[in-house]
């Protein structure tokens, strides 16, 4: 199967085509799956659902991760099958979507990240290819109906019973392709191994040489299946006869022996020992090859488990994902318990290969007593060591420890008839370490998000003042990275002469340092304005403070002193320090920019901040904003100041809160992407009507 230049179009009256543009967002794979599912339902191609959803998820997830642009999804179904094309708008070769194995160590604890890229597409698709456009590149795949093409290879996955929906839209849900690959039960790569044939031939020659009536070779590979018949010749040796037994010289976990139903002779045993030694050499090769394949499989599993755990920064979702990784690959059931501040364990997530057993599992996990699973879990948490579990839910528990903190326990039940071998135990302990680190990272992120939200709220006034004849309204939208504090702020401050000072500003950068400078600017303005300093002096003193204590950060600022004027007018004295000019929205219609630009604060020792004085008639509104509005992007297109003025013009006559809310909605709706910068809008209106 090879990559082709472009998809073949069948056309015809039975064709179903859907096209949609989606953002570079974590929810895009779920939306693309929903689109593919609906087209398949319309075309009655449900037989292609699994492969189509798997490949669609893989292509859209890779495009979101690596291209980071909007995606065009085209889904075309006809009587013969389905074609899906995913196109991005990023420059660069399509090979960037393939991530190879890097720095893979033979040590099972040293695993690098790994991706599948186009390998899944090549494996499952009937045909696939690439397209190149001046604006970007695309990848398409074709799935033919099973009755019109060679049977397509499908991904079979044994998924555990769980309360979460792995295909749900709107969650921080990991790639469905990755989950499918992790859940698959790997086939035996040596199912057609010639070892049994070699052992049978060797046993036959040995039996003929010593005149044995029969013989067998038994082998136990230590995989929980016990001793198995590897080779047999003639009749099965009977216990009543005098049997010649020779153990096979193999290393653990392999063990076996050769049995011959042969008459005693001087050369029977030496020949049997010689045959057993030769067979042992082949068995050792088999053991080493299988150990290498097993280690490689676990390395892949651990690498992809790390990738999946790292995709979510939500604590609850991370804990719900852990049992899905373990069951049924590494155990019959799995339970994650977390520790509260008092050291008590709480069940956070659980899963069982048999959904009907989940209620029983929950009952057993809640039982108390000296011999209960709860007691064993507390022991594992206290001792920070592996503890065996007995009773109806046999298995073992390992502690969840990250950065020296005990977070809880991971309990895993063994499969029926199969005990965990040392390799599986090592892998489970490694999974526990990685899971604990993922949970701790998610908790740290949640704490950072909470602190950022609290700090951001402290930089904004809790409510705007209610003033007779003057309407105030504000809208604030933080950037998409909700764990960072932005530098945008606004304020309304009373002046000693009875006027009101309207302030909006933007401090360069983000984070705690930007927030500290923002708080400094806000407090200096409040103190100096409250002391009755003229606004030009306030700006000069603030500039000196930022040059001295701003840590190299600068600030753009717009200040407007508003007070009663002649008749029903309001007098406005506007000062701009490197900030965008506000929009004057006339009550009778029309909008224009007012004010003269000045020097941003914190860059130069001396600044220029021209003053613009003008009246605000009844019904007029003055709209202040930050560059998060004008620099909002849709691809390469900016929202811009002219679009802002055009959006404000139809809002003449509306109240301040309506104007602010409408402009916020217009700016947000301009692009499907999350805001890259904070959006702040402050509206001042003359309500003396």
LOKOLVO-287560 format. One line per 10 residues: number of its first residue (from 0); for each residue x, y, z of C-alpha. Coordinates in Angstrom, 2 decimals. Layout:
NUM> X:Y:Z; ...
This chain:
0> 0.00:0.00:0.00; 1.58:3.31:-1.04; 0.92:7.03:-0.79; -0.66:8.66:-3.83; -0.86:12.25:-5.06; -4.60:12.81:-4.71; -7.85:11.00:-3.95; -9.87:9.55:-6.78; -13.35:11.09:-7.10; -16.11:8.66:-7.94
10> -19.01:11.13:-8.22; -22.54:9.96:-8.90; -26.00:10.50:-7.49; -25.29:8.37:-4.38; -22.41:10.59:-3.27; -22.51:12.27:0.17; -20.08:15.15:0.70; -19.53:17.33:3.78; -16.93:20.06:4.24; -16.20:22.00:7.41
20> -13.44:24.22:8.79; -12.42:23.50:12.38; -10.03:25.32:14.76; -6.71:24.01:16.07; -8.40:22.98:19.29; -8.42:19.89:21.50; -12.09:19.41:20.65; -11.46:19.25:16.91; -10.87:15.44:16.72; -14.23:14.82:18.43
30> -16.01:17.22:16.03; -14.34:15.55:13.03; -15.43:12.12:14.28; -19.02:13.34:14.62; -18.92:14.60:11.01; -17.56:11.28:9.70; -20.09:9.32:11.74; -23.01:11.30:10.31; -21.84:10.87:6.70; -21.37:7.13:7.18
40> -24.88:6.87:8.62; -26.34:8.72:5.62; -24.46:6.50:3.18; -25.24:3.24:5.07; -21.53:2.50:5.49; -21.58:1.55:9.18; -19.17:-1.31:8.45; -16.39:1.27:7.95; -17.11:3.15:11.19; -14.27:1.81:13.35
50> -11.50:2.31:10.80; -12.85:5.70:9.69; -13.05:7.10:13.24; -9.61:5.72:14.10; -7.87:7.28:11.08; -9.82:10.56:11.30; -8.78:10.93:14.93; -5.15:10.22:14.07; -4.96:12.75:11.23; -6.81:15.54:13.03
60> -4.89:15.02:16.29; -1.54:15.12:14.49; -2.58:18.20:12.51; -3.70:20.02:15.67; -0.49:19.09:17.49; 1.99:19.87:14.69; 0.36:22.30:12.24; -1.46:24.40:14.88; -3.68:26.06:12.25; -7.32:25.78:11.31
70> -8.21:22.53:9.54; -10.43:21.87:6.54; -12.18:18.50:6.86; -13.78:17.02:3.72; -15.75:13.76:4.02; -17.02:12.08:0.84; -18.97:8.81:0.84; -20.32:6.86:-2.11; -21.56:3.35:-2.76; -18.00:2.03:-2.82
80> -16.57:3.52:0.35; -15.39:6.66:2.13; -12.72:9.31:1.48; -11.60:11.75:4.18; -9.22:14.67:3.56; -7.63:16.74:6.36; -5.98:19.96:5.15; -4.02:22.43:7.28; -2.55:25.85:6.48; 0.98:25.40:7.78
90> 4.12:25.44:5.68; 6.44:22.46:5.77; 6.55:18.86:4.52; 3.92:16.33:5.48; 6.65:14.16:7.00; 6.56:16.48:10.01; 3.43:14.62:11.08; 5.47:11.47:11.66; 7.29:11.28:14.96; 9.82:8.50:15.19
100> 11.22:6.66:18.16; 13.97:8.68:19.76; 16.57:7.52:22.27; 14.87:4.20:22.95; 16.86:2.45:25.65; 17.01:-1.24:26.34; 16.25:-0.44:29.98; 12.52:-0.79:30.51; 12.52:2.26:32.80; 14.04:4.61:30.21
110> 11.39:5.32:27.61; 11.18:8.16:25.12; 8.05:9.53:23.53; 6.82:7.82:20.42; 4.18:8.53:17.82; 2.52:6.62:15.06; 2.09:9.38:12.47; 1.04:8.00:9.10; 1.76:4.37:9.99; -1.82:3.71:11.13
120> -3.14:5.32:7.96; -0.93:3.13:5.82; -1.97:0.06:7.80; -5.76:0.46:7.70; -6.55:2.56:4.62; -7.24:1.03:1.22; -5.35:3.96:-0.31; -3.94:7.20:1.00; -1.97:10.14:-0.24; -1.01:13.78:0.15
130> -1.98:17.04:-1.51; 0.03:20.25:-1.60; -1.54:23.72:-1.95; -0.03:27.22:-1.84; -1.70:27.70:1.54; -0.76:24.39:3.16; -0.88:20.63:2.81; -3.41:17.85:3.19; -3.60:14.11:3.81; -6.41:11.92:2.52
140> -7.32:8.28:2.95; -9.79:5.98:1.24; -11.66:3.09:2.87; -13.33:0.69:0.44; -16.35:-1.41:1.39; -15.40:-4.89:2.50; -17.52:-6.55:-0.17; -15.94:-4.51:-2.97; -12.29:-4.62:-1.95; -9.90:-6.91:-0.09
150> -10.90:-7.15:3.55; -9.65:-4.09:5.36; -7.49:-4.55:8.40; -9.33:-3.42:11.47; -8.19:-2.46:14.94; -9.66:-4.76:17.58; -9.60:-3.49:21.12; -10.78:-5.06:24.34; -11.89:-2.02:26.31; -12.53:-2.09:30.05
160> -15.82:-1.11:31.61; -15.63:2.50:32.71; -17.90:5.40:33.44; -16.10:7.77:31.06; -16.82:8.04:27.32; -13.56:7.88:25.37; -15.26:9.42:22.30; -16.93:12.34:24.11; -16.67:15.85:22.64; -15.51:18.83:24.66
170> -13.18:17.02:27.09; -9.44:16.88:27.38; -9.82:13.37:25.96; -6.67:11.68:24.54; -6.45:10.46:20.91; -8.84:7.55:20.15; -6.17:6.04:17.91; -3.71:5.99:20.78; -6.28:4.44:23.13; -7.14:1.77:20.56
180> -3.50:0.86:20.09; -2.87:0.65:23.82; -5.90:-1.56:24.42; -5.12:-4.09:21.69; -4.00:-7.56:22.67; -0.80:-8.09:20.73; -0.64:-11.28:18.64; 2.11:-13.76:19.29; 4.92:-12.77:16.88; 6.18:-16.38:16.96
190> 2.89:-18.13:16.31; 4.51:-19.73:13.23; 7.82:-20.38:14.97; 9.62:-23.49:13.61; 10.70:-24.52:17.13; 7.99:-27.24:17.57; 8.88:-28.69:14.16; 12.58:-28.72:15.02; 11.88:-30.36:18.41; 9.68:-33.01:16.78
200> 12.34:-33.86:14.20; 15.08:-34.07:16.83; 12.91:-36.26:19.08; 12.05:-38.57:16.18; 15.70:-39.13:15.25; 16.61:-39.72:18.88; 13.81:-42.23:19.38; 14.78:-44.13:16.22; 18.42:-44.30:17.30; 17.68:-45.70:20.77
210> 14.65:-47.77:19.73; 12.18:-45.87:21.91; 8.47:-46.62:21.57; 7.57:-43.00:22.23; 8.73:-39.73:23.65; 7.66:-36.19:24.50; 9.23:-32.78:25.10; 7.45:-30.60:27.66; 8.12:-26.90:28.07; 6.89:-24.32:30.59
220> 7.59:-20.77:29.36; 6.59:-19.22:32.69; 3.63:-17.40:31.14; 1.06:-18.83:33.53; -0.11:-21.59:31.15; 1.93:-24.28:32.87; 3.81:-27.12:31.18; 2.86:-27.52:27.51; 3.59:-30.32:25.03; 6.22:-29.06:22.60
230> 6.92:-32.25:20.65; 5.75:-35.88:20.59; 6.87:-39.11:18.92; 5.10:-42.46:18.80; 2.93:-43.47:21.69; 2.71:-41.32:24.77; 5.17:-42.53:27.46; 3.38:-44.38:30.23; 4.17:-43.84:33.87; 4.29:-47.59:34.50
240> 7.18:-48.04:32.10; 10.76:-47.23:32.84; 11.08:-43.69:31.48; 14.26:-41.89:30.56; 13.98:-38.29:31.77; 16.47:-35.53:30.90; 15.91:-31.95:32.11; 16.40:-29.17:29.59; 19.23:-26.74:30.39; 17.28:-23.48:30.03
250> 17.15:-20.31:32.10; 14.18:-19.06:34.08; 11.33:-18.59:33.53; 11.70:-21.47:31.04; 11.71:-25.03:32.38; 11.21:-28.38:30.67; 12.29:-31.97:30.19; 12.64:-34.67:27.58; 11.00:-38.06:28.23; 11.68:-41.32:26.34
260> 9.91:-44.66:26.65; 13.10:-46.56:25.83; 14.74:-49.74:27.01; 17.83:-49.15:29.16; 21.06:-49.19:27.19; 24.59:-47.87:27.48; 24.11:-45.14:24.91; 20.44:-44.13:25.42; 21.07:-41.57:28.16; 24.19:-39.96:26.60
270> 22.31:-39.56:23.31; 19.27:-38.13:25.14; 21.50:-35.69:27.04; 23.10:-34.62:23.76; 19.71:-34.08:22.13; 18.47:-32.17:25.18; 21.49:-29.85:25.07; 20.98:-29.12:21.39; 17.27:-28.46:21.96; 18.14:-26.24:24.95
280> 20.23:-23.99:22.72; 17.24:-23.39:20.45; 14.98:-22.83:23.47; 17.40:-20.24:24.84; 17.29:-18.40:21.51; 13.52:-18.54:21.65; 13.51:-17.21:25.22; 15.83:-14.33:24.35; 13.88:-13.40:21.24; 10.59:-13.45:23.14
290> 12.11:-11.44:25.99; 13.32:-8.85:23.48; 9.90:-8.64:21.82; 8.23:-8.43:25.23; 10.57:-5.69:26.39; 10.02:-3.75:23.18; 6.26:-4.11:23.61; 6.40:-2.82:27.17; 8.65:0.06:26.10; 6.09:1.05:23.49
300> 3.26:0.70:25.99; 5.03:2.85:28.60; 5.98:5.51:26.06; 2.43:5.83:24.79; 0.98:5.66:28.30; 3.20:8.62:29.21; 2.03:10.48:26.12; -1.64:9.88:26.98; -1.22:10.87:30.62; 0.60:14.04:29.60
310> -2.24:15.12:27.30; -4.55:16.01:30.19; -4.04:18.65:32.87; -7.40:17.90:34.48; -7.04:15.98:37.75; -10.27:13.97:37.51; -9.74:13.07:33.86; -6.16:11.97:34.52; -7.25:9.63:37.32; -10.08:8.24:35.18
320> -7.59:7.48:32.40; -5.26:5.35:34.56; -7.58:2.29:34.92; -8.25:2.38:31.17; -4.51:2.02:30.54; -4.14:-0.91:32.94; -7.28:-2.97:32.14; -7.23:-5.49:30.51; -3.59:-5.22:29.39; -2.03:-5.60:32.83
330> -4.84:-6.80:35.06; -8.43:-7.95:35.40; -9.38:-4.85:37.37; -7.82:-1.62:38.56; -8.67:0.96:41.22; -7.09:4.35:41.93; -7.37:5.74:45.46; -6.21:9.23:46.46; -5.18:10.45:49.90; -6.79:13.51:51.50
340> -5.07:15.91:53.92; -5.92:13.56:56.83; -4.37:10.53:55.15; -7.70:8.89:54.36; -8.10:7.01:51.07; -10.86:7.91:48.63; -11.80:5.88:45.55; -11.13:8.16:42.57; -11.53:5.80:39.60; -11.96:2.10:38.90
350> -12.46:-0.29:36.01; -13.06:-4.00:35.42; -12.77:-6.10:32.28; -16.25:-7.47:33.02; -18.73:-4.63:33.47; -21.14:-6.80:35.43; -18.53:-7.28:38.18; -18.07:-3.54:38.80; -20.70:-3.35:41.62; -19.06:-6.28:43.41
360> -15.63:-4.66:43.00; -16.91:-1.42:44.54; -18.41:-3.31:47.50; -15.16:-5.16:48.15; -13.15:-1.94:47.92; -15.41:-0.28:50.51; -15.25:-3.11:53.06; -13.36:-2.41:56.28; -11.55:-4.70:58.67; -8.04:-5.94:59.40
370> -7.99:-8.27:56.36; -9.86:-6.03:53.93; -8.47:-4.48:50.77; -8.86:-1.07:52.42; -6.45:-2.13:55.16; -3.93:-3.41:52.61; -4.19:-0.18:50.63; -3.51:1.88:53.75; -0.48:-0.31:54.43; 0.81:0.28:50.88
380> 0.32:4.03:51.27; 2.04:4.16:54.68; 4.96:1.88:53.82; 5.43:3.25:50.26; 5.97:-0.36:49.13; 4.18:-3.01:47.11; 1.56:-4.96:49.09; -0.21:-8.18:47.93; -4.01:-8.36:47.92; -5.80:-11.60:48.78
390> -9.40:-12.76:48.84; -11.93:-12.60:46.03; -10.09:-9.72:44.32; -6.56:-11.07:44.33; -3.78:-8.81:43.07; -1.42:-6.26:44.55; -1.25:-2.54:45.36; 1.56:-0.05:44.73; 1.81:3.47:46.16; 1.40:6.60:44.02
400> 4.34:8.84:44.90; 5.45:11.98:43.04; 8.14:14.43:44.13; 8.22:12.81:47.56; 4.48:13.29:48.10; 2.23:10.28:48.78; -0.82:10.78:46.58; -2.61:7.43:47.05; -2.46:3.88:45.71; -2.88:1.95:42.49
410> -4.50:-1.49:43.00; -4.43:-4.08:40.20; -6.15:-7.47:40.13; -4.55:-10.43:38.41; -6.11:-12.23:35.47; -7.77:-15.56:36.18; -5.26:-18.37:35.87; -2.35:-15.99:35.36; -0.14:-14.39:37.95; 1.88:-11.27:37.24
420> 5.41:-12.12:36.23; 8.36:-9.90:37.32; 8.32:-7.95:34.04; 4.63:-7.11:34.42; 5.16:-6.05:38.03; 8.00:-3.76:36.94; 5.82:-2.26:34.22; 2.95:-1.68:36.66; 5.28:0.02:39.13; 6.52:2.21:36.28
430> 2.93:3.01:35.28; 2.24:3.96:38.91; 5.22:6.34:38.94; 4.14:7.97:35.69; 0.51:8.16:36.79; 1.48:9.77:40.10; 3.58:12.36:38.28; 0.68:13.09:35.88; -1.74:13.51:38.80; 0.69:15.81:40.62
440> 1.24:17.89:37.46; -2.52:18.20:37.00; -2.91:19.28:40.63; -0.15:21.86:40.26; -1.79:23.18:37.10; -5.17:23.40:38.85; -3.56:25.31:41.73; -1.81:27.67:39.30; -5.10:28.23:37.50; -6.84:29.03:40.79
450> -4.07:31.42:41.86; -4.06:33.09:38.43; -7.82:33.56:38.55; -7.66:35.02:42.05; -4.78:37.33:41.16; -6.47:38.46:37.95; -9.66:39.30:39.81; -7.69:41.32:42.36; -6.39:43.57:39.56; -9.90:44.48:38.37
460> -12.57:46.43:40.27; -15.17:44.06:41.74; -18.00:46.37:40.54; -18.16:49.61:38.62; -19.61:52.64:40.42; -23.19:53.72:39.88; -23.22:57.43:39.04; -26.28:59.45:38.16; -26.12:60.61:34.56; -23.04:58.51:33.71
470> -23.17:54.89:32.58; -20.17:52.61:33.05; -19.81:49.07:31.67; -16.86:46.72:31.16; -16.13:43.33:29.61; -13.01:41.26:30.26; -11.99:38.00:28.55; -8.72:36.39:29.73; -6.41:34.67:27.30; -6.90:30.97:26.46
480> -4.01:30.01:28.78; -6.06:30.24:31.97; -3.04:29.48:34.18; -1.38:32.79:33.22; -2.22:36.27:34.47; -2.64:38.90:31.79; -1.47:42.52:31.88; -4.75:44.17:30.79; -6.68:46.11:33.41; -9.29:48.84:33.81
490> -10.52:51.01:36.67; -12.91:53.85:37.54; -11.63:56.17:40.30; -13.39:59.13:41.99; -11.44:62.41:41.87; -11.38:64.99:44.67; -13.03:67.65:42.45; -16.16:65.50:41.92; -15.15:64.13:38.54; -14.48:60.48:37.71
500> -11.24:59.07:36.29; -11.66:56.28:33.74; -8.51:54.15:33.25; -7.67:51.32:30.88; -4.17:49.94:30.34; -2.03:47.08:29.10; 1.26:46.02:30.74; 3.64:44.12:28.48; 4.00:40.39:29.02; 2.11:37.89:31.14
510> 2.59:36.02:34.37; 3.30:36.98:37.95; 5.82:39.72:37.10; 3.38:41.37:34.68; 0.67:41.14:37.34; 2.99:42.79:39.89; 3.65:45.69:37.51; -0.08:45.94:36.74; -0.85:46.20:40.45; 1.88:48.84:40.82
520> 0.44:50.96:37.97; -3.10:50.69:39.32; -2.10:51.64:42.86; 0.11:54.59:41.80; -2.74:56.01:39.70; -5.21:55.65:42.56; -2.86:57.31:45.07; -1.79:60.23:42.87; -5.26:60.87:41.46; -6.75:60.65:44.94
530> -4.31:63.35:46.05; -5.65:65.65:43.34; -2.54:65.61:41.11; -3.15:66.81:37.52; -3.32:63.98:35.03; -0.14:65.04:33.11; 1.77:64.94:36.41; 0.22:61.56:37.27; 1.55:60.17:33.98; 5.03:61.68:34.48
540> 5.31:60.28:38.02; 4.03:56.90:36.87; 6.58:56.82:34.04; 9.39:57.53:36.53; 8.15:54.71:38.75; 8.06:52.20:35.88; 11.52:53.19:34.61; 12.88:52.64:38.10; 10.84:49.64:39.31; 9.11:48.17:36.24
550> 11.72:45.41:35.65; 12.00:46.44:32.01; 8.26:46.22:31.34; 6.29:49.04:29.77; 2.64:50.04:29.90; 0.21:51.68:27.50; -2.48:53.73:29.18; -5.61:55.74:28.44; -6.99:58.10:31.11; -10.13:60.21:30.84
560> -11.40:62.61:33.51; -15.18:62.94:33.17; -17.36:65.53:34.87; -20.46:67.70:34.38; -20.30:70.26:31.58; -22.65:72.80:30.03; -26.29:71.75:30.20; -26.62:67.99:29.82; -23.12:67.58:28.41; -20.20:65.81:30.06
570> -16.71:67.30:29.76; -14.00:64.77:28.93; -10.24:65.36:29.30; -8.47:62.50:27.50; -4.79:61.53:27.84; -3.21:58.70:25.81; 0.15:57.17:26.70; 0.90:54.85:23.79; -2.63:53.40:23.90; -5.06:52.99:20.99
580> -7.44:55.91:20.51; -10.93:55.31:21.90; -14.06:55.34:19.72; -16.56:58.16:20.19; -20.02:56.74:19.44; -22.53:59.52:18.78; -26.04:59.03:20.08; -27.50:60.13:16.77; -25.37:57.72:14.78; -21.80:57.55:13.56
590> -18.51:56.64:15.22; -15.05:58.24:15.11; -11.69:57.92:16.82; -10.72:60.71:19.24; -7.53:61.74:20.98; -3.85:62.08:20.08; -1.33:59.32:20.66; 1.44:59.76:23.22; 4.47:57.90:24.58; 4.15:54.54:26.30
600> 5.22:54.53:29.94; 8.37:52.84:31.24; 10.47:53.14:28.06; 11.94:56.67:28.11; 12.90:59.12:30.83; 10.68:61.80:29.35; 7.26:61.35:27.77; 4.71:63.28:25.73; 1.02:62.85:26.53; -1.12:65.37:24.62
610> -4.48:66.30:26.09; -7.75:66.15:24.12; -10.75:67.98:25.61; -14.20:67.48:24.13; -17.85:67.33:25.25; -19.94:64.18:25.47; -23.51:64.93:24.44; -26.48:63.01:25.88; -26.55:59.52:24.37; -22.88:59.68:23.29
620> -20.55:56.91:24.43; -16.77:56.63:24.65; -15.41:53.13:24.02; -11.98:52.16:25.42; -10.33:48.84:24.53; -7.02:46.97:24.60; -5.07:45.47:21.70; -6.55:42.06:22.46; -9.60:43.30:20.52; -7.90:44.85:17.48
630> -5.23:42.11:17.20; -7.65:39.20:17.37; -6.72:36.88:14.50; -8.60:34.79:12.00; -5.80:33.05:10.13; -3.65:35.95:8.94; -6.45:38.53:9.14; -6.68:40.95:12.07; -9.89:42.28:13.58; -8.41:45.78:13.32
640> -9.48:49.23:14.43; -11.66:49.96:11.40; -13.71:46.81:11.94; -14.10:47.85:15.58; -15.42:51.28:14.56; -17.74:49.70:12.01; -19.06:47.27:14.65; -19.66:50.10:17.11; -21.58:52.38:14.72; -24.87:50.36:14.70
650> -24.90:50.39:18.53; -25.69:54.13:18.78; -28.39:54.79:21.35; -27.86:51.59:23.31; -26.87:51.56:26.99; -23.25:51.15:28.03; -23.62:47.53:29.13; -25.28:46.56:25.82; -22.52:48.28:23.80; -19.78:46.52:25.80
660> -21.46:43.11:25.57; -22.12:43.41:21.81; -18.54:44.43:21.03; -17.20:41.58:23.16; -19.38:39.07:21.29; -18.33:40.52:17.93; -14.63:40.28:18.78; -14.91:36.73:20.15; -17.02:35.57:17.19; -14.48:36.92:14.71
670> -12.36:33.76:15.11; -13.00:30.20:16.26; -9.67:30.13:18.09; -9.32:30.93:21.78; -8.06:34.49:22.45; -4.28:34.79:22.28; -4.33:38.00:24.31; -6.59:39.42:27.00; -9.62:41.35:25.79; -10.74:44.38:27.82
680> -13.53:46.78:26.83; -14.64:49.77:28.94; -17.60:51.94:27.91; -18.45:55.40:29.29; -21.82:56.87:28.26; -23.69:60.12:28.90; -27.02:58.97:30.30; -28.44:62.48:30.85; -31.40:62.09:28.49
